[in-house]
Amino acid sequence: KGKCPEDGWDESTIELFLHELAIMDSNNFLGNCGVGEREGRVASGLVARRHYRLIHGIGRSGDISAVQPKAAGSSLLNKLTNSVVLDVIKLAGVRTVSSCFVVPMATGMSLTLCFLTLRHKRPKAKYIIWPRIDQKSCFKSMITAGFEPVVIENVLEGDELRTDLEAVEAKIKALGAENILCVHSTTSCFAPRVPDRLEELAVICANYDIPHIVNNAYGVQSSKCMHLIQQGARVGRIDAFVQSLDKNFMVPVGGAIIAGFNESFIQEISKMYPGRASASPSLDVLITLLSLGTSGYKKLLKERKEMFSYLSSELKKLADNHNERLLDTPHNPISLAMSLKTLDETHDAAVTQLGSMLFTRQVSGARVVPCGSVQTVNNYTFKGFMSHTNDYPCAYLNAASAIGIKKQDVDVFLKRLDKCLKTFRKEAKQEKSINEISDANAATEQLED
């Protein structure tokens, strides 16, 4: 039926299924005689076994989704994977999505492929409207495609950084809609930035007849992000949304899903991919979804939500204990931020030092963001880089509750963070005592003089 099974399969069943697919590829025929330049020959048995002897990859030279006659098994695997992934995207909340395909590139390059496809539809266009998010790959995706990003600064509402809709519309009017390739928005992001106002942006795009591409990097795991995409497509225009395989389905880095509501446009994107492609990302995500089943994936999504609530409440307690606060970012369903204002005011370079301390204590993924850092990316200079705005009011630390996180991860992280912050407080007290003694000695010397 081309759908993800409700209950996951055991490993031996999955392996049997993959071997059955593999024997449909010509390189595995007993009497095969190959005289071409690409015959699926593999020198290493270890490599052949690692890929279940599915060697031909996917697609043909002119279309990544096309069927390859001498690789019927690999082609079937590709079709099934795309169908199963589409089923899971619907299950995750975007119920009216009509088409998708797995592409063997990570999110940034997959966004580039979308922009290059739009180039043929809008030959005059040279600008991409981009509400700022300080993440290099999504910025580089526009540069690599040959377009000029028009950076829209976010607006601060409470602690949250939100989309400046007035600035977006003003820039469209100033540049002319026909000169704009698309609006490039974002759902999943690091707090205190929150997902873009997708519904409003989708309406603006529909009103001005401008395409809309959504960077949904790790948004499949969030019902809120998926709801925004669904609503945006319902009330306005969303042409494609792109998500990472590794972040959403816990497979190795190297693949993404390009999905949309217009099947013909998604097919255009697949035909834009030059040449054949590796089947590894498709194979990885198919094995994973067959082993989980829809019930297993739903369970992971539920656990992630529960861990987000737990991380939020425990991080708030820790912040209060250290005279800091958990930033109020209710519109961000995955990432949290804790202020480091006291730490920043007490010690020079303490914020970046905290990041180093956490990393050496095997805490990965926590981002420490100092105030006022400047970075140049492809000749564009960003003030306050990593904070998504020129001048955020305070330094802060990020932590995220992503799919697969366990209670043990949260508890160990909080314990190690608490220990690091206590070290700084202890040093601050010692420094204060030394300064007080020094001041007292200086006062005594003045009196003696």
C-alpha positions, 0 to 999 in steps of 0.5 A: 500500500506504500504506507508505513506499517503501524507496527514495526518489523523485526530486523530479520524481516527487514533484511529478507525484504531488502535482499528480495529487492536486491536480487531484482537488480541486474548486477545481482543476476547469476547470468548477468553480462555487463559491458557498460561503464556503470554495471554495479560492480563492487570490489569489496564484499564488506561494502556490498554487504553494507549496502545490501548489494543495492549498488545502482543508486536511484534515478536516471541521469535526467530525473532522480525519481525515474525508474532505472530498468536494470535496477528494478529493486533499487527503483522500487526501494526509491518509490517505496521510501518516498511513499512511506515518508509521505505517509509519515509527513501526513501523520506528523501534521501536514495532512494535505501534502501531495508529494515528496522525495528523498534527496541524497543531500543535506538541508542546505543543498536541498534548499539550493535545488529548490531555488535553482528550480524556481530560476526557470520560472522567474528568470528576472528574479535575483533576490530572495527575501529571508527573515534572518536566522543565524545558521550558515547553511540556509544562508549559503543555500541562497548564495550557492544558487546565485541569488542575493539574500535580502535579510529581514531583521527580526523584531523583539517581542518580550524575549522572543524574536519574531518575523517583521511582516511589515518589513517583508511587505515593504521590501517586496514593494521596494524591489518589485515582486517580479524581481523576487525569486521567493520568500525563504522562511524558517520553522525550526530554530534556536530560541529566542528566535521562534518559527516565522509567522508562516500563515501571514507570510504565506498570505503575503506570497499569495497576494504578490504571486511570489513563491514561498520555500520553507526551511523545516530542518528539524520541524517534522518532530514538532506538531507545532511546526507542522501545523504552521506549514499546514495552515500556511498552505491552507490560507496562502502559498507554500511551494515546498518545505525541506527537512533533514533526515538525520534530525527528524528520523535519527539516521546518518547525515546526508539526506533530506526530504523535499515536499510540497502541495503541488505534485508537478512542482515537486517533480520539477525539482526532482528533474532538476537534480543532475545525474543519478544519486546514492540510495543510502539515505533512502535505504537508511530512512526506509529501514528506520521507518519499517523498524519503528512503524507508525506506532513507534514513531508516534511514541518518539514524538510523544516522548520528545514533547514530554522531555521538552516540558521536563527540560523547561521546568528543570532548566527554569529551576536551575536558572532561578538558583543562579540568579538567571532566568529561562527566557520566555519563548512560548512559540518555540516548541523545541529549543529553550534559552537561559540567560547568562546576564549575571555571568556575563557581567561578573567575568570577562569572556566567561560566557564563551568559557562556559561553552568550552567547559560544557564541551570538555565535560561531554555536553554536546549541542548546548550553544552558548551565545555571547553578546555582540559577536560579529561574523562575516559569511560570504561577504555579508557581515552579521552583528550579534551573530548566533543571536539572530539579531544585531543587539539581543539584550543578554547573553544566553545558553541554548538547549533543545529537546529533540527526538530521541532525547532521554530523561538521563540526557536532561538530568546529566546536562543539568547536573554538569551545567549547575557544576560549571555555574557554581565554579564561576560563582566560587571564583567570583566570591574569591575574586571579590574577597581578594579585591576587598582585602586589597581595598582595605590594605590600600585604605590602611596605607592611606591612613598611615600616610 
